[in-house]
Structure formats: C-alpha cells, structure tokens
C-alpha cells in the first residue's frame, strides 16, 4: 500500500492494476489509469476521487537521467468546468510493492531489446 495526503488527511491506496494510459510532452511524465476504468477501487476513501463532479488523473514521473526508475507519483483532481485542482504526491510513502510494479511499467515502456538481460 502507498500513502498520500490531501489537506492534512492521510489516505492509503494500491497502485497495482494501473496502466500507462498516455504520455506527455515531457519525456519523463506519463499518465496512469485503471485497466477497468474504475477509480473508486483505488481511492474509495477520498471523496473527490469518487465524486462524479470531478475529473481525475494520476501522473507518473520518472527520473530524467533514468526513465526506468520512478521519481514520484502525483494525483490530481479538479471539479469539472474549472481549472482549480487538488493535487497530492505519493513519494516517500510509495510502498515497496507499488514501487516495483510502477518500475516494471516504466521498464516495459522505456527499455529497448538491447538493454534487457535474461538469466539462466
């Protein structure tokens, strides 16, 4: 499990099951979405994430000098029709299983065939 904070409140979630949905103009930034398009499963305790009046996105930042290593994960919600957002970061609170899962997604995205090492 990973922890994130909004307005001083602590929440827990698991990032397993999220996939890379799209990339951005920044080489080290991609967007994550749930495979089943159900955000509630990941953020059921956070009312803004489950409220249908809000848009939401999860941003995955990798290190600029190592695109296969997660730097931090940020989530953003914003009320539909506005630009005002609520943002938080899962950084030091990223659980070891979630970190390994996210690093695996980055490896799939950024590794070329020549950099893959096979073990006997």
Number of C-alpha atoms within 10 A of each C-alpha: 15 18 16 21 15 12 8 7 8 11 15 19 19 16 23 16 14 20 17 18 14 11 14 10 7 9 12 21 19 21 19 22 19 18 13 10 9 11 17 14 13 18 17 15 14 17 11 18 21 18 15 11 12 17 17 20 17 22 21 22 21 21 14 14 8 12 19 21 21 23 18 18 25 16 19 17 20 18 16 13 9 9 9 10 15 14 17 16 19 19 16 12 16 23 18 11 14 17 22 15 17 26 18 14 18 22 16 11 13 14 12 9 7 6 9 10 6 5 4 2
